[in-house]
Amino acid sequence: MEKTFSILTLGCKVNQYESEAMSELFEQRGYRQVENEEFSDVYIVNTCTVTNLSDRKSRQFIRKSKRINPDSVLAVVGCYSQVSPDEVKEIEGVDVVIGTTDRGRIVDLIETAKEENTKINIVKDLRNVREFANTTNFDSNNRIRAYMKVQDGCNRFCTYCIIPFARGPIRSRTIEDSVREAETLANSGFKEIVLTGIHIGSFGFDLGKERLIDLIEKIAEVDGIERIRLSSVEPNIITEEFMQRALATKKLCDHFHLSLQSGSNNILKAMNRRYTREEYIEKTDIIKKYMPNAGLTTDIIVGFPGETEEDFMGSMNIVEEVGFSRIHVFKYSKRKNTKAAIMENQIDGNVKKDRSERLIAQGEKYRKIFLEENLNKPQEVLFEEEHGEDYHGYTTNYIKIKTKSDIDLKNQIKNVKIIDTEEVADCEIL
């Protein structure tokens, strides 16, 4: 009899990568994947715990899954189960609890829980974990862009963030193993690799002298890989040497998601972000020096404890000074067991909402300005998917574009020019 499984993934690109790797493990054992709303023998919830909302979504899906099939086996994995294993274990219907390690055992654990009618919890203390857990994912869900996890953990301990407790200390994948996966992905037809991790700027610090730029250079040597893109990085990774070497590869995309969080030095210090707004702007200037057309995206938190209107205006103003191509705005959310949760001067929810709306509007203004600056300029696009009569793709500097075509453009790199400033911009193939 055919066995089925379903995975709900919450949170970041790392979770998406790890869910796809778990999917492969199930498929190798003869299971077929079905949609989240469908009847299934096995349900997996790959959780996020960045916000209270993430925790709530996880609990809702757990309960919903058991209503669809009361006899199913349900596993909860990821960051929420890592930091709150006892809480997760007590949710009615949960059979297997796994944290952010040992995902490679998930099929065996699911089958053991089913056969022995028992509950299993293998969440372990991460403080002494030092080895990178290889969760190779060669299928990448048949997408054109392949995500490659090259790093895990974080040692930064920003005062608002629970992730160091959920992911443990930094661990890096070896360059040799990363290159092997890149070669396999290239042989499977992937042209773009996105290097991802929890804090990829710390890549190599646990291995010795190798750093992220060394990894980029080695992957750039792989035949068939035409573009390398970075997930979120910290400003301190950007130096003149880094940009010189990155440019020399001719494969690193001119798009940097450079984490900011606030445009106020007071708030940056309270967040334990380890840079000033002046240093951040200096790093963006270095990027533009070597990649003048670079897309700069970022995350900004509003309503952090103690944030004054003047502090908030620092965030508004830095969007203009840097000229971000896109910003992601988050209202500060208390996380239990973080320093920020017990700070004085917590900000009223209505104030957070107002600041969020104003900053989103500011971000939209500069998104359009960035697009206007790119109008009618030659751009290189990797077309990724078909939407009705249109083909969609991304430029190297991360502008999403579309065009009509009578021929299949999927997985094709074409030179185009952008002709409008819509959310998905129209373009013409040159």
Secondary structure by P-SEA (a helix, b strand, c coil): cbbbbbbbbcccaaaaaaaaaaaaaaaaabbbbbcccccccbbbbbcccccaaaaaaaaaaaaaaaaacccbbbbbbcccccccaaaaaacccccbbbccccccaaaaaaaaaaaaccccccccccccccccccccccccccccbbbbbcbbbbccccccccccccccccccccaaaaaaaaaaaaaacccbbbbbcccccccccccccccaaaaaaaaaacccccbbbbcccccccccaaaaaaaaaacccccccccccccccaaaaaaacccccaaaaaaaaaaaaacccbbbbbbccccccccccaaaaaaaaaaaaaacccbbbbbccccccccccccccccccaaaaaaaaaaaaaaaaaaaaaaaaaacccbbbbbcccccccbbbbbcccccccccccccccccbbbbbbbcccccccccccc
